[in-house]
Amino acid sequence: MSQEQFEKMRTARGFIAALDQSGGSTPTALEHYGLDKTAYSSEVEMYDLVHEMRARIMTSPAFTGDRILGAILFEKTMDRRVDGLATADYLWQRKQIVPFLKVDRGLAPDVDGAQVMKPIPDLGALLDKAKGYRIFGTKMRSLITLAHRAGVEAVVDQQFELARRILDAGLLPIIEPEIDIHSMQKEPAEDLLKESTLEHLAALGPHDQVMLKLTLPEEDGFYADLVEHDRVLRVVALSGGYSRLEADERLERNHGVVASFSRALTEGLTAQQTDDDFDATLHTSVESIYRASIT
C-alpha cells in the first residue's frame, strides 16, 4: 500500500469515481451512454465498448486528481490498458488518482431483507493479482432492503470478515453495505446498520483502518460518528439511484462525507457527443460532485 496514496485518501479534498459496473450492470451502463444492445453482438464486444467508455472518461481533461481522489475499477478494466499503460498505472501516474478494485462477485438471494455477497472462492488470487497491478484498495457491495436485525448483521459480519482478509493482504477495503433508497424501512435500517458497524469497528486492530461506502442517510449528519471514527479512513456515499442533483444536495448536508458516485457521475454522457461536448458535460458533473464533497 503506497504511503503517498494513503495520505491522499486521508487528507485530500475530492471524491471517488465509481467506474466498476460489472457483467450484470454493463448493458444498463451502455444504454445510458447511448449504446443499446444492437451496438454489440457478443460479450466480448460489450466489454470492448464499456472499456472505450471508461477510457474516454479517464483520459478526459475533466478527469484529474485535483478533484478526484480515487477510481473504482471492474476487474476487466484493471486487466486492460489506457493510453498504453495498465489502467491502474494510468490513473496514478498520469492523473494522480488512486486505483481501487471491485472484488465482489454479485449478490446472493435475499434472506431476512438483505443480500450478502456471493462466495468469492478466488479472493486470495484476486488480491494477489490486484497488488501486481499496483491497486491500492478494494470495494465490495452488499444490499439491505429491510430493517431486519438478522439480515443487517449478516451483511456487516460478512463485510468485515472479508475486510480482515483484505487488510491482511496489504490492501485497504471499502466496505459497502448499501441500503436501498426505495426501502420503506430505510431509516430504521440505517439505525441497525450504524449500530452493527460501530461494533465491528471496535473489534478491529489498533492500526487497522477501513473505508465505508454508505447510502446517503435520511437524517443529515447521521454518520458523523463514523466520519470521526479512528478506524475509518474515509466515509464515502453512493448515489444509489438518486439523480446527480438530489445526490449532491443530500451530500452537501452530510459534512465530512465525500461522494463515490457511478451513475450520477456519468449522467448526460453519450457515445454520440463530440469530444468537446463530452468533456464539458463531464466537467460539469465532476465540479458539482466535488463541490458537494468538500462541505
N, C-alpha and C positions, 0 to 999 in steps of 0.2 A: 504494500500500500504506500503510495507516494506521499511523503510529508507535505510537499507543496500542494498537491491536490487536496489533501486532508484540510490544510489551513484555508484553502479557497472555499471548500464546502462549509467550514466552520464559521468563517468571518465575512466573506464577500457578500455583496448585495446582488440580488438577481433571482432567477428561478430555474427550475429543471424542465427541460423539454422532453416529453414522453413520445418517443418515436418507435414504440415497441409493439404495435399491432402484430399479432401472430396469425397463424393459419385461419382460425375461425373468424377473426375480425378484419382480415386483409381485404376481402371483397367489399365490405362496407366502407373501409377507408378509401379504396379506389373509386367507389361510386361517388363519395363526397368530393373526390378530386376530379370528377367529370369523366371517369372511365368505367362504364358498366361492363357486364360480363361478355359483351360482344367484342370487347377490346383485347381479349386473350382467349386462347383455346386450350390451355393446359396450365397446370400448377406452376410449371417452370416459367412460363410467360407471365403468369400473375406475379410471381416473386420478382421477376425482372422489372416489371412495371413499378411495383411498390418500392424497389430499391432506387429506381430512377427518380421517383417522387422524393424519397428521403434524401438522396444525394443532392437534388435540386434545392431542397431546404437547407441542408448543411453547408453547401457552397455559396449560398446567397450572402451578399454583403450585410443583410439584415440579421444574420445568424452568427453572432460573435460572443466571445467570452466576457465582454464588458457588461452585458445584460443577462447572459445565460450562464448559469453555474455548471450545469451538467446536462447530459442527454442519456436517456434510457434506450437501449437498443434491443431488438429482437435478435436471436442467435444467428439467423441467416443474414442479418445486416452486419453483425460483428464479423462474420466469415468473409464478407465481401470487401471491396476497396472503393475508396472515394478519391478521385484525382491522383491515382497512383499509389496511395497509401492505404494500409489496413484502416478500416473505418475508425477504430478507437484511436489510432495514431493520428489520423487526420484531425479528429476532434481536438485532441490535446495539443499536438504540435503546431497546427495551423490556426486553431481558433481559441485555444486555452479553455476548452470546455471539457469537463471531467466525464469520462465514459462509464456508464453502468450497463448491466446486462439483466434482462428479464430471464429468470430461471425456472419459473413455474411452467407446468405442462397443462394448464387449464384447470377447470373446476370439477369437483366430484358432484354427484347428485345432492339435492337439498335434503338435509336432515336437521330437524329442530330449527327451521327457519334460517339455515346458514349453509353455505357451500365451502367446505375446506378444499384445499388443493388436491388434485390427483397425485398419486405417488410419483416421486422423481427418482427412479432407481439409479439413474446415471449422474446424480448430483455431484458426486466426487469428481468424476471425469470432466463434467461441465465446468466446475470451478477451476480445475487444473487448466483446462483449455482457455478459460477467461483470463487467468493470470498470464498465460502465454501471449495473449493479445494485449496485455497491459491494461486490463479492465480494473477500475478502482473498486466498484461495489456491485451489488445485485439488487433486484427487485422481485417481489413475489406477491401475488394478489389472491385474496380470498373474498367472499361476498357474504354479507349479513343482510337478511331481509326482514327479520322479526326480532322483537325484544325477548328472546328466549335464552335464559342464562346458559343452558347446556350447549346450545348452538354457538353462542358468542364465545364461551370458554373453549370449545373445541377448536374454533378458528384461532384464537390467541395462543392456545397451547401449541398448536402445530407451527404457527408462525415463529414463535420464539425457539422451539426445538430446532427448526431449520436455521434460524438466525445464529444459533450456537455453532452449528457446523460451518456456517459461512465465516463467522468470526475466526474460528479455529483455522480456517484455510487462508486467513490473511486478507480477506475482503470485507467491505463494510455493507451490511444488509439494510435495504429499505424494506420495512415491514408494512404491508398494505392490506389491512382488514377493511375493505370498502363497505360502507353501508349504503344500500340502495336509496337514491334520493326520492324514489316514489313510494318508499315504505310508509304505511300508515302508522308504524311504530318507530319512526326514525329517532325521535328524541329520547324515548326510554332505551332504545338500543344503544344510543350514544353513551348514556349513563353506564350501562353494563360494560361497554367496550372500554371506557376510560378506567373503570374500576379494575377490570381484569388486566389491562395494560400496565397500570401502576404496580400491581402485584408482581407481574413478571419483570418489570424493570428493576424492582427492588432486589430480585434474585440474581441479576447479572453481576459479574465480577467488578471490582472497583475500578478497573481500567477499561472496561468494555463500553462501547458506545454503538448505538444503532440510530437509524433514521426512521421516522414514522410518516407514512403517506395515508392521509385520512380524508374522508368526505367532509366537506365544509359543514360545520355544525349549525343547528337551529338557534342556539344561544351564542351570541357574539362573545368571543373570548373564552369559550368553554374549554379549549385545550391549552390555556395559558400555563397550567402547572406542568404539562408535558413539554411545552416550549422551554420552560426554565429548568427542566429535569437534567441532572448532571450525567445521566446515562444516555441522553438524547442529543445527538449532534445537530439535528435539524428536524423540524416538523414541516412537511410539505402537504399540499392539498391537491387532490384530484378534482377535475371539473365534473366528472360523474354524469354527464349528460346535460348539465346546465349550459346555456349559451355563454359565449365569452363575456358578454355584458353582465349577465347575472353572476357568473363565477367571479369576475373581477370585483363586483360590488360586494359580494359576500366576503371575498378575500380581504378587501380593504378594512373590513370591520373586525378582522381577526389578526391583531397585531403580533408580529413575530413569526407568523406562518407564511411560507412562500409557496408559489404555485408549482405544480408538476402536472401541467395540462397536456392533453393529447388532442382531442377533437377541437377544443376551444382554441388551441394554438394554430391549427391548420384551417380553421373556419375561413371560407372565402377563397382558398387557393384552388386553382384548377389547372389541369394539363393544357387547356386551351389558351391560357393567359400568355401574353408576351413576357419576356424576362423582366422588363421594366414594371409591368403591372403586377407580376408575381412578387417581385422584391418589395414593391410599395405596399401591397396587401400584407405581406409577412412582417414588414417593418411596423405597420400599424398594430398588428397582433402582438408582436414582441414588446413594443413600447407600452401598450396598455396593460399587459400581464406583468411587465417589470414594475410599472408604477404601482400596481395593486400589491405587489410582493414586497415593497420596501416601506410599507406603512408600519 
